[in-house]
Amino acid sequence: MAIPVIEMGNLKGNEKERFMAEMGKACEEVGFFQLKGHSVPLELMERVKKVCSFCSPKKARSYRFIQSLCSVII
């Protein structure tokens, strides 16, 4: 199974409908997707990956613990 890659694009007019349809289909059929064309800085994505690799759901005692880690990232 391939990971769906969705181009975010401009999101004006029909583009927004296309994007939402592709995202919905990917979530229903696969459960996740890769998003291209967004404006999230590479540095922030790397920081999120680092925290995610450190803290698996099994290690987290609660949702609040995960939230506190995320607030450090942003």
N, C-alpha and C positions, 0 to 999 in steps of 0.2 A: 504494500500500500504506500503510495506517495503522499508526502505532505503537501497539501494545497498551498499555493503561493498566490496571495491576493495583492494586487496593485491598488494602493489607496487612491492615488490620483488627485484630481481637483475637488471632487465631491460636490459639484454643482449640477443641478438639474437631474438628468437621467443617470449621471455618474453615481450619485448618492444611492439611487435605487439599485444600480448594478452592484455596487460595493456591498450594500446590505444583503442582497440576495446571495452573492458569493460567500459572504461571511456566514450567513445562516446555513447554507448548504454544507459548507466545510464543517461547521460545528455539529450538524446533525449526522453527517455521514462519516466523519473522521474523528471529531472531538477536539481538534485544534487546527491551527493554520499558521503560515508565515506571512507577515505583513510587510510589504515593500512600499516605498514612497511616503513614509511617515517622516515627521520632523523630530523624532526622539534622538538626542545626541548619543553618539557611540559610547562616550564615557559613562553616561547613565545606564545604558544597556549592559555594559561590562560590570558595573557595580551591582546591578540587579542579579546578574548571573552569579557573581561571587557570593552574594548573600544567599541565593537560592541553593547553591551547592553546599553551603555551610549548614543550612537549616532545613532538614527534611521534615515533612509532617509528623513522622514518628518521634522526632526529637523535640518538636514544639509542644509545650504543655497546654497551650491554649491559643485561640485566635488572636488574643491581645498581644501575645508574645510576638507573633508574626507581624502584627500591625506596628509594633514598636520598632522592629527591625526595618520595616519599610519606611518609616518616618525618618530614619537615619539616612537612608539612601537619597531621598528627595530633599 
